[in-house]
Amino acid sequence: MRTGISWRVKNTLSASAPDLVHVHFVAGHALPVTFAAVQCGIPGIITAHGFDVTTPRYQTGLRGARSRARIRTILKRASLIIAVSGFIRSQVIELGGDPAKVIVHHIGIPIAPLEQQDSEKKWDVAFVGRFVEKKGVLDLIGALGRLQSEFDPRCVFIGDGPLLMLAREVAQHAGINAAFLGAQPPSVVQEVLRTSRVFAAPSRTASNGDTEGLPIAILEAAAAGLPVVSTYHSGIPEAVLDGVTGLLSQEGDKVALASNLRRLLMSPELCSRIGRAGRLWVEREFDIVKQTAQLEKIYDAVARGDQITL
């Protein structure tokens, strides 16, 4: 595998003879799979998600050069490259992807009927995500600390990760009224979203270059009718239209983040209006049924050898 060649993969593809191969992430397993696909004459699609195309340019020295060289090889082999957002598409092209074969296709989510919104909410601000640098959870806690004297917002954090203990300590030291529930199943997440007023996802670029593609949690919150407070980060502005389906601020700007949270917490009418618009936007652009149908058309076109433009 160090050579990027797996005869087992090649033999499997040769025996099964699929119409095409779809690989997720421009990293690791993509190298031997794309080699095998080329050897078998099978068209290949690669989806770039986020860290796989944002961290390589931060890698230095010989290791970084080799990593970028592998990525260029993978991208060259692909018949089509799917980026989950416009920003990720730009990163793919910067790494050597042919602009003519790099398209944007948003990942969809299941959209259930919107439940009747409760008049009383258990939580003012909800966060769902891994406790890692790029999720901006410490920025959120810093922003919430600025609102303590005005609102004492009831906050809930769902997720696990290396920054969880630090986040707990910082929130406790700041006197924030916060519950940390750890990792939870989808049913609990949906219940928390249903009983929350605002969803916060203040993503930022991590120090190693790790970047979001387009966080699914944002789409799920919008589908639940919540207004989203987030940042101008990666593909987020494609899902959160500032002032329409949510409120955005610059990465790491705790003051602006607090201001956006304040605007929503002070105005139930604004929360309701933005939440409704967000739900409509997700229904239009991120419905998994629509996105899957479009992906199937992409598969058919690639299998036929047609050029695709979206």
N, C-alpha and C positions, 0 to 999 in steps of 0.2 A: 504493500500500500504506500510505502514511502516514495515509490516511483510514480504514484498516481495512476497505477494500472492494477486492475483486479480482474483476473481471468474468470473468476467465479461470477462476477457481475456480467462480464461479456458473454459467458456461456448461458447464463440465465436469460439475458435479453435475446440472444440468438435463438434459444429454444422456444421462448414465448412469442417472439416476433410481434410486439405491440405496434400500434400505428404511430405512437409517439411516447416520449418519456418526459415527465414533468418533475423537475427537481426544485425543492424549496431551499433557499439560502445559497448564496454564492460563496460557499466555504466547505471545507472538509470533504464530505462524501460526493460533492458535486464534481470533483476532479476525476475520480475513477468512473463515475456514472456517465459523464459526458464523453469520456474517452471510449467507453464501451458502446455508447450510442452511435458515435461517429464510425467506429469500426464495423458496426452492424448496419449502417446506412439508415438509422432510425432518427427522425427529427427530434430535437430536444428543446424543451422550454425550461427556463430557469426563472424563479421568482426571487427577487431581492427584497428583503424585509426591513432591514435597518442596520443593526450593528455589523452585519456581514459586509456592508459596503461603506460604512462611515468610519470604522476603527482602523482599517488598513493604512490610511494616509498618516495616522498618528504613530505608526510603528516605524522605528528607526533602525539604522544599520542594515546588516546583511539579511537579518530575519525579515525586516520590513520589505526590503527589495524582493526577496523570494516570495513573500506573501502576495505582493502586488503582481508579480510575474505569473503566479498561479491563477490569480483572478483574471488577468488578461487572457490567459489560455482558456479558462472556463467560458468567459464571455464570447470569445472568438468561435468556440465550438457550437454555441447555442444557435438554434434556428430563430428563436425569439426570446426576448428577455422581458419579463413583467416586473414593473416596479409598483409597490403598493401606494405610492404617492408621487406627486410631481417632484418633490425635493429628492426623494430616493432615486428617481429617474436621473436627475442631474448628477448625483453621486456616481451612478453606474457609468454614465458617459464620461465623467472625469477620470474614472479608472480604466477607460479604454473601450467601453461598450459602443458599438456602432449606433449612432442616433436613429438610423433608419429601422433598426429592429429592437428598439427599447420603447415599450408602451406603458401607460399607466392603467392599471385595472384595480379598482378598490376591492378590498375584501369585504364581503357582506356579513350580516348577522341575521339570525332569525328575529322577526318582528312580530311579537304576539299582540293581540288586541290590548289596547291601553285600558288598564283598570281604572275604576273610579278613584279620583284623587281624594285622599283623606283631608278633612279640614284641619286636623291637628297632626303635626309632624313630630316624630320622635327625635329627629336629628336636624340640625341646621345645616351642617356641612358634612359631606361624605367623601372619603377617599378610598379608592380600590386600586391596588397595584402592588408590585414588588417593592420592597424597601431597599432600593438601590439609588445611586446618585442621579441617574437620568430621570427618575420619576419626580424629583423635586420635592420630596416629602418634607425635608427640613426647611425649604423655602415656605411651604404651606404653614408649618408650625410657627415660623417667624412672623408670617402675615397674621395668623390667628392671634398671636400674642399682642398685636397692635389693636385688636378689636375687643380685648377683654373688658376694658373699662366701660365700653359702650353697650356690648351685647351679651358678653359671657356665652358665646355660641356653644351649643351642644354638638360635639364633633365625634365622628366615628371613623376609624381607620381599619380597613380590611386588607390583609396581606401579610407576607413574611419576607424575610431577607436579612442581609448583613447589617442594615442600618436600623433594624427594628428596636433593639435595646437602646441605642442612642436616641432615637426618636421619642421613645417613652420618657427617657430621662429629661430631654429638652422640654417636652410638653409639660411634664410634672413641675420642673423648675419654673416654667413660665406661668404656672397656675391655670393651664388650659383645661377646660372641662371636656376631656377626651376619653373615649373607650377604644382600646386596641383589641380587636377580636381575633387577630391572627388570620391564617388562611381559612377560608370558608367555602362550602359548596355553592354552586350556582343558585340554589333555592334561597339560601341565606342572603346572598348578594342581592338578588332581586327584591327580597323583602326589605332590605336596608334602603335600596333605591326608592322603593315605593313609599317609604316613610321618611324620606329626606327632602329638604327644601332646595339645596344647591349641591352640585357635584364639582369637586375641585381636582384638576389634573395639571399641576404646574410643571410640566416636563421641561428639561433642560439638557444641553449637551454635557455629557460626563467628561471628566478630565482625560480619559483615554479615547475620547471621540465617540463613545457609544451614544447612539441617537435612536429615538423612536422612529418607526415607520409611520404608523397611524394607530394609536392605541385603541384596542377594541373596547376597553372600559368606557371610553368617551362615547362611542356609538351606542353602547348598551344604556348608558345614563340618559342620553338624548332620546332613545327609543322609549324609555320609561317616563318621558315628559319632564326631565329635570333640566334646568338651565345649567350650562357648563361654564366654569371659570377655568381658563387654561392660558397657554402661552403661544407666542409666534415661534413655534418649534416644528421643524420637519414638515410632515403632512397635516398637522393639526388644523391649520387654517382652511384646509379643504373640507374638514368636517365641522369646524366651529367658525361660523361667519360672524366676525366681531360686530356686536351691537344688534345682531339679528337672531342667531341661534345660540349665542353665548357671549362672553366677554373675554378678551385676550389682552395680555400684557407682555412685555419683553421678558425673556428668560432671566430668572434670578432677581427680578425686581419685586422685593417683598412689599414695598410701599404701594406700588401699583396693584399688586395682587390683593392686598388688604382693601384698597379702594374699590376694586371690582366686587369683592365679597360684600363689602359694606353696601354698595348700591343695590345688590339683590336682596340682602337681608332686611334692608329698610323698606323694600317695596314688594309686597306680595303680588301686586298687579304686574310689575316688571318680570318677576319670576314666572308667573303664569304665561305671559305673552311670549317670552323667550323660550320657555319650555315647549309651548305648542309649536313654535316655528322650528325648533330643533327636531321635534318628532316628525314633522312633515318633511324636513330635509333628509333625515335618515331613511324615511320611507321611500323617498324619491331616488336617492343616490347609493344607499348601502343595504338595500333589501337583499338577503342572501338568495332568494328565489330568482330575482332579476340578475344578480351578479353571476350566479351559477349558470344561468341560461346564456349569458354573454360569454362566459368562460368556455362553455361547450362549443359555441360558434368559433371561438379562437382556436380550440383544439381541431375542429374540422378544417379550418383554413390552413393551419400549420401542416396537418397531415396531407393536405392536397398540394402544399408547396406555394400557397398564395401569400402575397405580401399583405401585412396587416397594418392599418393606420387607425388609431383611436384618439 
